[in-house]
Amino acid sequence: MTKAKNKFIPKDKIICLSLCGLIVSLVFLYIYFLSASIVHVVIRKEANQDLVALHSAISQLETEYIDAQHQVSDEIASLEGYAPVTHKVFIDRTPGSLVLSDGGQ
């Protein structure tokens, strides 16, 4: 009977070894996922910096485009005989003005 007991590995030893292996593998998985998340945060920050730089470049190009568009508009207007306006009136509250006229009554 003693020979039969020695041939079998006790269940407690199997359970203990498998739990130790599980703990070791969980520790390695934790370290892997932690380092992967740090890498993703760094990549995201770099992507945001690139995006900000791209938006700045687009803004500068839009400014240049608007300036060029205004220059072309001024040139076309001067060719057609228009003159720049020096005095701008948006609302005139005098009784005879076109904005507040009573329809000629």
BELCOR-V372785 format. One record per backbone hydrogen bond with DSSP energy under -1.0 kcal/mol. CO is the residue of the C=O (numbers start at 1). NH is the residue of the N-H. E is the energy in kcal/mol with one decimal. If there is no record, write none. Layout:
# BELCOR-V372785
((CO;NH;E) (CO;NH;E))
This chain:
# BELCOR-V372785
((1;5;-1.5) (2;6;-1.5) (10;14;-1.5) (11;15;-2.6) (12;16;-2.4) (13;17;-2.4) (14;18;-2.4) (15;19;-2.3) (16;20;-2.2) (17;21;-2.3) (18;22;-2.2) (19;23;-2.4) (20;24;-2.4) (21;25;-2.4) (22;26;-2.4) (23;27;-2.2) (24;28;-2.1) (25;29;-2.3) (26;30;-2.3) (27;31;-2.3) (28;32;-2.3) (29;33;-2.7) (30;34;-2.3) (31;35;-2.3) (32;36;-2.3) (33;37;-2.2) (34;38;-1.8) (35;39;-2.1) (36;40;-2.1) (37;41;-1.9) (38;42;-2.1) (39;43;-2.4) (40;44;-2.3) (41;45;-2.3) (42;46;-2.2) (43;47;-2.2) (44;48;-2.4) (45;49;-2.2) (46;50;-2.3) (47;51;-2.2) (48;52;-2.3) (49;53;-2.3) (50;54;-2.2) (51;55;-2.4) (52;56;-2.2) (53;57;-2.1) (54;58;-2.3) (55;59;-2.4) (56;60;-2.2) (57;61;-2.2) (58;62;-2.5) (59;63;-2.2) (60;64;-2.2) (61;65;-2.3) (62;66;-2.6) (63;67;-2.4) (64;68;-2.4) (65;69;-2.4) (66;70;-2.4) (67;71;-2.1) (68;72;-2.2) (69;73;-2.4) (70;74;-2.6) (71;75;-2.2) (72;76;-2.5) (73;77;-2.4) (74;78;-2.4) (75;79;-1.7) (76;80;-1.4) (77;82;-2.3) (94;97;-1.6))
